[in-house]
Amino acid sequence: MPPASSQHSPRDTRVLVTVNALPLAVGVLLSCSTPLGEISVYGRLTLGISWALTQLVVLVGATWWYENRAASSREPASATTTASRSNRGTW
């Protein structure tokens, strides 16, 4: 089991999964209905392609938020290094 300093909070994990599951569910619905996915949004850009790009942006943004929040909510790396030095590397 990883140390407590590297674990993410359950709430953060729920938010990440929810934010990414909703666009995925809509993407699955669009893939099941080809006439809906073929609707032209702008020129040759279809609803299916624009939704896939939106899903990609949401995935990258949510992952960035999740990692950023996890890194800032734990003790700094220098404190961890100092603590391991004081224990002389013993576990």
mmCIF file of the C-alpha atoms, coordinates in Angstrom:
data_MODEL
# 
_entry.id   MODEL 
# 
loop_
_atom_site.group_PDB 
_atom_site.id 
_atom_site.type_symbol 
_atom_site.label_atom_id 
_atom_site.label_alt_id 
_atom_site.label_comp_id 
_atom_site.label_asym_id 
_atom_site.label_entity_id 
_atom_site.label_seq_id 
_atom_site.pdbx_PDB_ins_code 
_atom_site.Cartn_x 
_atom_site.Cartn_y 
_atom_site.Cartn_z 
_atom_site.occupancy 
_atom_site.B_iso_or_equiv 
_atom_site.pdbx_formal_charge 
_atom_site.auth_seq_id 
_atom_site.auth_comp_id 
_atom_site.auth_asym_id 
_atom_site.auth_atom_id 
_atom_site.pdbx_PDB_model_num 
ATOM 1  C CA . MET A 1 1  ? 0.000   0.000  0.000   1.00 0.00 ? 1  MET A CA 1 
ATOM 2  C CA . PRO A 1 2  ? 1.431   3.432  -0.908  1.00 0.00 ? 2  PRO A CA 1 
ATOM 3  C CA . PRO A 1 3  ? 2.293   5.853  1.862   1.00 0.00 ? 3  PRO A CA 1 
ATOM 4  C CA . ALA A 1 4  ? -0.406  8.249  3.049   1.00 0.00 ? 4  ALA A CA 1 
ATOM 5  C CA . SER A 1 5  ? 1.399   11.206 1.465   1.00 0.00 ? 5  SER A CA 1 
ATOM 6  C CA . SER A 1 6  ? 0.903   9.782  -2.047  1.00 0.00 ? 6  SER A CA 1 
ATOM 7  C CA . GLN A 1 7  ? -2.800  8.906  -1.723  1.00 0.00 ? 7  GLN A CA 1 
ATOM 8  C CA . HIS A 1 8  ? -5.524  11.119 -3.172  1.00 0.00 ? 8  HIS A CA 1 
ATOM 9  C CA . SER A 1 9  ? -8.621  11.996 -1.187  1.00 0.00 ? 9  SER A CA 1 
ATOM 10 C CA . PRO A 1 10 ? -11.749 9.945  -1.974  1.00 0.00 ? 10 PRO A CA 1 
ATOM 11 C CA . ARG A 1 11 ? -13.675 13.129 -2.799  1.00 0.00 ? 11 ARG A CA 1 
ATOM 12 C CA . ASP A 1 12 ? -11.098 14.184 -5.399  1.00 0.00 ? 12 ASP A CA 1 
ATOM 13 C CA . THR A 1 13 ? -11.233 10.731 -6.963  1.00 0.00 ? 13 THR A CA 1 
ATOM 14 C CA . ARG A 1 14 ? -15.056 10.839 -7.099  1.00 0.00 ? 14 ARG A CA 1 
ATOM 15 C CA . VAL A 1 15 ? -14.973 14.248 -8.786  1.00 0.00 ? 15 VAL A CA 1 
ATOM 16 C CA . LEU A 1 16 ? -12.422 13.058 -11.362 1.00 0.00 ? 16 LEU A CA 1 
ATOM 17 C CA . VAL A 1 17 ? -14.423 9.932  -12.203 1.00 0.00 ? 17 VAL A CA 1 
ATOM 18 C CA . THR A 1 18 ? -17.747 11.803 -12.393 1.00 0.00 ? 18 THR A CA 1 
ATOM 19 C CA . VAL A 1 19 ? -16.403 14.615 -14.542 1.00 0.00 ? 19 VAL A CA 1 
ATOM 20 C CA . ASN A 1 20 ? -14.957 12.096 -17.011 1.00 0.00 ? 20 ASN A CA 1 
ATOM 21 C CA . ALA A 1 21 ? -17.825 9.576  -16.896 1.00 0.00 ? 21 ALA A CA 1 
ATOM 22 C CA . LEU A 1 22 ? -20.510 12.030 -17.993 1.00 0.00 ? 22 LEU A CA 1 
ATOM 23 C CA . PRO A 1 23 ? -18.852 12.999 -21.301 1.00 0.00 ? 23 PRO A CA 1 
ATOM 24 C CA . LEU A 1 24 ? -18.023 9.337  -21.895 1.00 0.00 ? 24 LEU A CA 1 
ATOM 25 C CA . ALA A 1 25 ? -21.677 8.362  -21.450 1.00 0.00 ? 25 ALA A CA 1 
ATOM 26 C CA . VAL A 1 26 ? -22.788 11.039 -23.923 1.00 0.00 ? 26 VAL A CA 1 
ATOM 27 C CA . GLY A 1 27 ? -20.067 9.876  -26.328 1.00 0.00 ? 27 GLY A CA 1 
ATOM 28 C CA . VAL A 1 28 ? -21.365 6.314  -26.142 1.00 0.00 ? 28 VAL A CA 1 
ATOM 29 C CA . LEU A 1 29 ? -24.889 7.553  -26.887 1.00 0.00 ? 29 LEU A CA 1 
ATOM 30 C CA . LEU A 1 30 ? -23.600 9.531  -29.861 1.00 0.00 ? 30 LEU A CA 1 
ATOM 31 C CA . SER A 1 31 ? -21.737 6.503  -31.178 1.00 0.00 ? 31 SER A CA 1 
ATOM 32 C CA . CYS A 1 32 ? -24.901 4.394  -30.941 1.00 0.00 ? 32 CYS A CA 1 
ATOM 33 C CA . SER A 1 33 ? -26.876 6.919  -32.965 1.00 0.00 ? 33 SER A CA 1 
ATOM 34 C CA . THR A 1 34 ? -24.984 7.620  -36.196 1.00 0.00 ? 34 THR A CA 1 
ATOM 35 C CA . PRO A 1 35 ? -27.534 10.134 -37.542 1.00 0.00 ? 35 PRO A CA 1 
ATOM 36 C CA . LEU A 1 36 ? -27.106 12.192 -34.364 1.00 0.00 ? 36 LEU A CA 1 
ATOM 37 C CA . GLY A 1 37 ? -23.302 12.098 -34.563 1.00 0.00 ? 37 GLY A CA 1 
ATOM 38 C CA . GLU A 1 38 ? -23.360 13.141 -38.235 1.00 0.00 ? 38 GLU A CA 1 
ATOM 39 C CA . ILE A 1 39 ? -25.120 16.450 -37.581 1.00 0.00 ? 39 ILE A CA 1 
ATOM 40 C CA . SER A 1 40 ? -22.991 19.233 -39.016 1.00 0.00 ? 40 SER A CA 1 
ATOM 41 C CA . VAL A 1 41 ? -21.914 21.816 -36.443 1.00 0.00 ? 41 VAL A CA 1 
ATOM 42 C CA . TYR A 1 42 ? -19.648 24.035 -38.546 1.00 0.00 ? 42 TYR A CA 1 
ATOM 43 C CA . GLY A 1 43 ? -18.598 23.181 -42.087 1.00 0.00 ? 43 GLY A CA 1 
ATOM 44 C CA . ARG A 1 44 ? -17.303 19.602 -42.067 1.00 0.00 ? 44 ARG A CA 1 
ATOM 45 C CA . LEU A 1 45 ? -17.125 19.513 -38.262 1.00 0.00 ? 45 LEU A CA 1 
ATOM 46 C CA . THR A 1 46 ? -19.764 17.102 -37.005 1.00 0.00 ? 46 THR A CA 1 
ATOM 47 C CA . LEU A 1 47 ? -21.374 16.774 -33.601 1.00 0.00 ? 47 LEU A CA 1 
ATOM 48 C CA . GLY A 1 48 ? -19.530 13.502 -32.991 1.00 0.00 ? 48 GLY A CA 1 
ATOM 49 C CA . ILE A 1 49 ? -16.089 14.970 -33.703 1.00 0.00 ? 49 ILE A CA 1 
ATOM 50 C CA . SER A 1 50 ? -16.774 18.132 -31.716 1.00 0.00 ? 50 SER A CA 1 
ATOM 51 C CA . TRP A 1 51 ? -17.968 16.034 -28.771 1.00 0.00 ? 51 TRP A CA 1 
ATOM 52 C CA . ALA A 1 52 ? -14.834 13.861 -28.966 1.00 0.00 ? 52 ALA A CA 1 
ATOM 53 C CA . LEU A 1 53 ? -12.659 16.985 -28.847 1.00 0.00 ? 53 LEU A CA 1 
ATOM 54 C CA . THR A 1 54 ? -14.698 18.311 -25.915 1.00 0.00 ? 54 THR A CA 1 
ATOM 55 C CA . GLN A 1 55 ? -14.254 15.002 -24.112 1.00 0.00 ? 55 GLN A CA 1 
ATOM 56 C CA . LEU A 1 56 ? -10.487 15.159 -24.680 1.00 0.00 ? 56 LEU A CA 1 
ATOM 57 C CA . VAL A 1 57 ? -10.300 18.702 -23.277 1.00 0.00 ? 57 VAL A CA 1 
ATOM 58 C CA . VAL A 1 58 ? -12.353 17.678 -20.228 1.00 0.00 ? 58 VAL A CA 1 
ATOM 59 C CA . LEU A 1 59 ? -10.123 14.637 -19.633 1.00 0.00 ? 59 LEU A CA 1 
ATOM 60 C CA . VAL A 1 60 ? -6.904  16.652 -19.834 1.00 0.00 ? 60 VAL A CA 1 
ATOM 61 C CA . GLY A 1 61 ? -8.312  19.495 -17.718 1.00 0.00 ? 61 GLY A CA 1 
ATOM 62 C CA . ALA A 1 62 ? -9.698  17.182 -15.043 1.00 0.00 ? 62 ALA A CA 1 
ATOM 63 C CA . THR A 1 63 ? -6.450  15.217 -14.855 1.00 0.00 ? 63 THR A CA 1 
ATOM 64 C CA . TRP A 1 64 ? -4.460  18.439 -14.531 1.00 0.00 ? 64 TRP A CA 1 
ATOM 65 C CA . TRP A 1 65 ? -6.792  19.632 -11.743 1.00 0.00 ? 65 TRP A CA 1 
ATOM 66 C CA . TYR A 1 66 ? -6.601  16.277 -9.957  1.00 0.00 ? 66 TYR A CA 1 
ATOM 67 C CA . GLU A 1 67 ? -2.810  16.103 -10.029 1.00 0.00 ? 67 GLU A CA 1 
ATOM 68 C CA . ASN A 1 68 ? -2.440  19.771 -9.137  1.00 0.00 ? 68 ASN A CA 1 
ATOM 69 C CA . ARG A 1 69 ? -4.759  19.411 -6.147  1.00 0.00 ? 69 ARG A CA 1 
ATOM 70 C CA . ALA A 1 70 ? -3.061  16.216 -5.010  1.00 0.00 ? 70 ALA A CA 1 
ATOM 71 C CA . ALA A 1 71 ? 0.366   17.828 -5.179  1.00 0.00 ? 71 ALA A CA 1 
ATOM 72 C CA . SER A 1 72 ? -0.704  20.913 -3.235  1.00 0.00 ? 72 SER A CA 1 
ATOM 73 C CA . SER A 1 73 ? -2.718  19.146 -0.530  1.00 0.00 ? 73 SER A CA 1 
ATOM 74 C CA . ARG A 1 74 ? 0.123   17.021 0.826   1.00 0.00 ? 74 ARG A CA 1 
ATOM 75 C CA . GLU A 1 75 ? 3.297   17.893 2.658   1.00 0.00 ? 75 GLU A CA 1 
ATOM 76 C CA . PRO A 1 76 ? 6.051   19.383 0.496   1.00 0.00 ? 76 PRO A CA 1 
ATOM 77 C CA . ALA A 1 77 ? 8.684   17.105 -0.978  1.00 0.00 ? 77 ALA A CA 1 
ATOM 78 C CA . SER A 1 78 ? 11.473  18.827 0.982   1.00 0.00 ? 78 SER A CA 1 
ATOM 79 C CA . ALA A 1 79 ? 9.803   17.874 4.284   1.00 0.00 ? 79 ALA A CA 1 
ATOM 80 C CA . THR A 1 80 ? 9.505   14.279 3.128   1.00 0.00 ? 80 THR A CA 1 
ATOM 81 C CA . THR A 1 81 ? 13.177  14.223 2.150   1.00 0.00 ? 81 THR A CA 1 
ATOM 82 C CA . THR A 1 82 ? 14.213  15.749 5.468   1.00 0.00 ? 82 THR A CA 1 
ATOM 83 C CA . ALA A 1 83 ? 12.169  13.176 7.373   1.00 0.00 ? 83 ALA A CA 1 
ATOM 84 C CA . SER A 1 84 ? 13.787  10.292 5.484   1.00 0.00 ? 84 SER A CA 1 
ATOM 85 C CA . ARG A 1 85 ? 17.248  11.727 6.146   1.00 0.00 ? 85 ARG A CA 1 
ATOM 86 C CA . SER A 1 86 ? 16.557  11.924 9.861   1.00 0.00 ? 86 SER A CA 1 
ATOM 87 C CA . ASN A 1 87 ? 15.600  8.226  9.818   1.00 0.00 ? 87 ASN A CA 1 
ATOM 88 C CA . ARG A 1 88 ? 18.814  7.504  7.883   1.00 0.00 ? 88 ARG A CA 1 
ATOM 89 C CA . GLY A 1 89 ? 16.871  5.802  5.115   1.00 0.00 ? 89 GLY A CA 1 
ATOM 90 C CA . THR A 1 90 ? 15.344  3.109  7.310   1.00 0.00 ? 90 THR A CA 1 
ATOM 91 C CA . TRP A 1 91 ? 11.749  2.114  6.668   1.00 0.00 ? 91 TRP A CA 1 
# 
